[in-house]
Amino acid sequence: MNTFLNFLGIAALIALFLLPTLAGLARERRIDRELREAERERGDAPPETAGAAQPVTDARRPYLRSWARI
């Protein structure tokens, strides 16, 4: 029984550390998805004026699966 309680305690500590991280990752993915959808919707519409500035897409870096975007 003591071994099981030790295991349960360690599992609870690991969960306390991992849950905020996983929640943050899920939030980042949701924000990225919303930004991609907004950009896609904006890209489909014709520009309001003929001389409208176009966004620069050549200098964008590829999406990295990390919270540290350099």
C-alpha positions in Angstrom: 0.0 0.0 0.0 2.9 2.4 0.8 4.4 1.8 -2.6 1.1 2.6 -4.3 0.8 5.9 -2.3 4.3 6.8 -3.3 3.5 6.1 -6.9 0.3 8.1 -6.6 2.1 11.1 -5.1 4.8 11.1 -7.8 2.1 10.9 -10.5 0.2 13.8 -8.9 3.4 16.0 -8.9 4.1 15.2 -12.5 0.5 16.1 -13.4 0.9 19.4 -11.6 3.9 20.3 -13.7 2.6 18.9 -17.0 -1.0 20.2 -17.0 -0.2 23.9 -17.3 2.3 23.1 -20.0 -0.2 21.1 -22.0 -2.8 23.7 -21.6 -0.4 26.4 -22.9 0.4 24.3 -25.9 -3.2 23.8 -26.7 -3.8 27.5 -26.4 -0.9 28.3 -28.7 -2.2 25.8 -31.3 -5.7 27.4 -31.1 -4.3 30.9 -31.6 -2.1 29.8 -34.5 -5.1 28.1 -36.1 -7.2 31.3 -35.7 -4.5 33.4 -37.2 -4.1 31.1 -40.2 -7.8 31.1 -40.8 -7.9 34.9 -40.6 -5.0 35.2 -43.0 -6.6 32.8 -45.4 -9.9 34.7 -45.3 -8.1 38.0 -45.8 -6.1 36.6 -48.7 -9.2 35.5 -50.7 -10.8 39.0 -50.8 -9.5 41.4 -53.5 -7.6 44.4 -52.3 -9.7 47.5 -51.6 -7.5 49.7 -53.8 -5.3 48.8 -56.7 -2.2 50.2 -55.0 -2.9 48.4 -51.7 0.2 47.1 -49.9 0.6 43.3 -50.0 2.0 41.4 -47.0 5.5 40.1 -47.3 5.4 36.3 -47.4 8.9 35.5 -48.7 10.7 36.3 -45.4 8.4 34.2 -43.2 10.1 31.4 -41.4 8.5 27.9 -41.3 6.2 27.0 -38.4 8.2 25.3 -35.7 6.5 23.0 -33.2 8.0 24.8 -30.3 7.0 27.7 -28.0 10.4 29.3 -28.7 10.0 31.0 -32.1 13.2 32.6 -33.2 
